[in-house]
Amino acid sequence: MLFLKFASMVEKRSLTKKILKWTAGIFLFIVVLIGAAAIYINAKWKPVLTQKIKEGVYNASAHLYKIDFKDIRLNLIAGSVTVDSVLLLPDTTTFDSLKKVNKAPTHLFQFKLASLNLSGVGIYDAYFKKTVDVKSIVLDKPSINIIFHKVKRQVDTANVEKTLYEQISKTLKSIQVHRIRIIDADADYINGFNGIKLNSVKHLNVNVDDFLLDSLSQHDKSRFYYAKDASFELAGYRSISKDKMYTMKVDTIVGSATGQTLRIKGLKMIPMYPDLKFSRINKVQKDRYDLSFSSINFRGVDFLTLNSEGALHTKSVNIGPSKVAIFLNRELPPAKINKGDNYPHMALKRLPLPTIIDTLKLSKIDIAYTEFDPITQKRGTLFISQLTGAISNVTNDSLQLLKNNHAIASVSTFIQNKIKTSVTLNFNLTAANAAFTYKGTIGTFDMKLLNPLSRSLGLVEIETGTVQKATFDMKGTRTGASGLVHFYYNNLKVKLLKEGEDGAPMKKKGLLSFLANTLIVKDSNPTKSDPARTATVTFQRAPGASFFNLMWKSIFTGIREIVGLGIVPMKSPKQIQEKISDKKEERQERRQKRIEKRERRKDARKTN
């Protein structure tokens, strides 16, 4: 019995080994068969597949694009495809034909990369079920040219164009790519009219999630060009301005098409030189900007319209916290330009793309506006801190302007970091004379807070004075401003100054200060015996003066009139330069006299 059991066990083990051998043999045969089939299919289908891809791209793009590549490798077992040396180029003949009938796209694309890798390709389903299912497509370090053309668009209602799905439906039921990744791309944005490179970015990453083209997705409006989402990220952007005067830096730019968001972090425009050196390089008066924006957020961005029509439509843009420093050197002659063309709503007209921003929100913007006075050789700075508010209907779009041609800004801020101020501006976006209005209120403050400005730019120091309230209601154009200023204050006393020699502190003009306080300056408004005084301002803007300069100097003119200092007559550029030259000569003469005096002392000591 024992022997029979042993024999039975040996027989079972032998049978198991035979089964394993047969199984291994069959598996090996299948692998070899599949491998051989893969080699055969790869060799047999390569010319066919190459031709089908080229025809597919050409036909799917309505003959607008042609694709070429060096080689294509198909791995049937792994379900992967590799395409080497890919080049995608637009057909300019087709584009010109489309442009003649107003059907050309706004942007053309040129695409070049070393290899294109597809993984998780369902080859069986593609051949037998006519469905393409790809797990991922990866494009590593491609070079992309985006060429902008300003073209007219016309919808032909008589000829309804087929959708992309309708164009492929005869050969394929569906195309699905779960993920498309573009890694570390270089992209250039080029003006198609003259070939000039408008912008260039590096290290661009793009992710496209769940691209699906079938009978249902072609009508799915929640998708962006048939994708659930298309997002991008740009990190570490840096460039030098064309005039070599500024460095532009951006930490990151992140956007999502279906989320309709765009976020810019760490945007900076950094001057290449210190303020006075920067200004003197230009030889004429030119504002120097030092800008730092922590965050700029776009919400409700219509990326479809941006891509197809080259127009920016967004529900809101949030800017801030940010710091803005502006410097102007008054010792230089004014530039031969009229800064009236640079008013905010005039500059908006010149934007190269139609723009509609429903609401532009400002949060915690700090502005420092500095002027260098050549007479006093001092800087005076106007600080505007914690600027917060909103501007509605920021647009240069012709159709939108027919509906509403006014942009309204309501902002609040602190002047010199402590003086509470609220302003409302109304910009006429279509007025040829750049018409706008501005009105607002200024709260209670100690007038000595204005001394950093008045000492450096006006040779006046405020000794005492308290403002209860100030209001203004003004109308402005390219040429100047007019309106009413109310200024209520008490206990005002001033000290008139004269410049110090060779950087020495400014000195008080004792007699003139006494006369000014006694005979000219009115210490209160209203006084006990008289009603409140109001200034009716008519202010003419110098061609070289900015929008911001017009606003604050027109209000300051009204304040001077109420205080009793009167209106300062505007000097011509020639008169200003003559006065600057006279002051330089006076300084040189005083310097020469001091040198001669020191020499005489030396000679006297030697004689003794």
Secondary structure as UniProt FT lines:
FT   HELIX           2..60
FT   TURN            61..63
FT   STRAND          65..68
FT   STRAND          71..75
FT   TURN            76..79
FT   STRAND          80..90
FT   HELIX           92..100
FT   TURN            101..102
FT   STRAND          107..119
FT   HELIX           123..124
FT   HELIX           125..129
FT   STRAND          131..140
FT   STRAND          143..148
FT   TURN            157..158
FT   HELIX           164..168
FT   TURN            169..171
FT   STRAND          174..191
FT   TURN            192..194
FT   STRAND          197..213
FT   TURN            215..216
FT   HELIX           217..219
FT   TURN            221..222
FT   TURN            225..226
FT   STRAND          227..240
FT   TURN            242..243
FT   STRAND          246..256
FT   TURN            257..260
FT   STRAND          261..271
FT   HELIX           275..282
FT   STRAND          288..299
FT   HELIX           303..309
FT   STRAND          312..319
FT   STRAND          322..329
FT   TURN            330..331
FT   HELIX           339..342
FT   HELIX           344..349
FT   STRAND          355..373
FT   TURN            374..377
FT   STRAND          378..395
FT   HELIX           398..403
FT   STRAND          406..415
FT   TURN            416..418
FT   STRAND          419..428
FT   TURN            429..430
FT   TURN            432..433
FT   STRAND          436..442
FT   STRAND          445..446
FT   HELIX           447..450
FT   HELIX           451..458
FT   STRAND          460..476
FT   STRAND          480..498
FT   HELIX           501..503
FT   STRAND          507..508
FT   HELIX           510..515
FT   HELIX           516..520
FT   STRAND          534..540
FT   TURN            543..544
FT   HELIX           547..563
FT   HELIX           573..607
//
